[in-house]
Amino acid sequence: MAKILVVEDSNELRNQLKLFLSTDGHEVIEAIDGKHGYEICMKATGPIDIIIMDQNMPGMTGLEMIRAIRPDPRYKDTPVIFHTTESKFDLRFQGKDLGVKGWLVKPANPGSLKRLVGQMIS
């Protein structure tokens, strides 16, 4: 199974994602916003297999966090899934340029999230 970093400023959504992913056997690490997610990535001693994140968060947005971690060789190719209320084309285009592999609009169907995670680890 995968080690997944969930970056979400909503406690309720973060807890739901953790519950859903951990019951599927994944190890879930939680970050309360983009800045916290960045700090976790920089301090990590082992690989993080997938990052699931929101876009609109205080301190550092999802896209800002991706821009910050991509120069680190450990995260150059780490799959990122956005789970956000944003569906604007320009944000999706920016995300694609930064290597975002999936974009789910909140509230995402748990089955869709499960399928995307499965694709990332296979």
N, C-alpha and C positions, 0 to 999 in steps of 0.2 A: 504494500500500500504506500501511499504518498505522504510526504510531509508538506502540509499546506499552510501558508500564511494567509489569514483572513484579516483584511484591513477595512474596518467599517466603524464609523463614528456612532451609529445607532446601537445601543446595548442590545435591544431586542433582536434586531436583525443579525448582529454578530453572534448572539447566543443561538439563534435558529440555525445559522449556517454551521456553527460548531457542532451542534447536536446532529444535524443531518449528515455532515461529513464524518464525524467520529463514529456514528453508528454504522457507517459503511467501512470502518476499519482504518480510516486515515488519522494521522497525527495532526492535530490542528493547533496552530499558534495564533494568538489573537493580538491585534494592534488596534488601538482606539482612534487612530487617525494616520494620515500619511507620514507625518514626522516620526511618530512612534514606529510605524512600519519600516521606515528607512533605518532607524536606529537598530531595530531587531535584525534587519538584513546585514548591517555593518558589523554587528557583534556576533552573528551566527558562526558557530564552529563547524557545523555540518551543512550539507546542501539543503536548500528549500526547493522542493520539486515544482510547486505551483503557487502562484499568488492570485488570490481572489480579492478584488478591491472595489471600493466605491470611487467615484470621481469627485463629488463635492464634499470636501471635508475641511474642517478648520486647520489652519497652520500650513498644510501642504496638500494639494489636490492629488488625485490618483495619477494624472499625467505628469505632474511635477515629481512625484516619487519615482515613477518609472525612469524619467530622464536622469534622476540622481543616482539610481542603482545600476543602470545599464553600462556605464564605464567600468564597473567592477567585473572582472572576468567570471566570477561566480554567478553573476546574474545576466550575463550577455544574452543568453538564450533561454532563460527561465520563462516558461509559459505564464502568461497573465490573462486572467478572465476579469472583465469589468462586470460588476453587478451594481447597476446605478439607475437613477431615474432619468438620466440623460440619454437622449436618442438622436441628438443633432448630428448631421452628416459630417460637419467639420471636426467635431470631437472624435467621431469614429475614425475619420481619416488620419488624424493625429495619432490616435491609438494604434492604428494599423502600422503607421510608420515606425512606431516604437516597439512593435512586436506583440501587440495585444492579439491573442489568438481567439478570444471569444467575447461577446458583448451581450449581456442579458439585461433587459429592462426590468426594474423592480416593479412589483414583486415577481420574481422569476419562478417558474414552475420547477419544483424540486427535481423532477425527471430530466428537465433540460440541463440543469446544473450537473446532475449525475452523469449524463451522457458526455458533456463537455469535459469534465474531469477525467472520465474514462478514456476519452480520446487523447488527452494530454499525457497520460501515464502509459499508454500502450505503444 
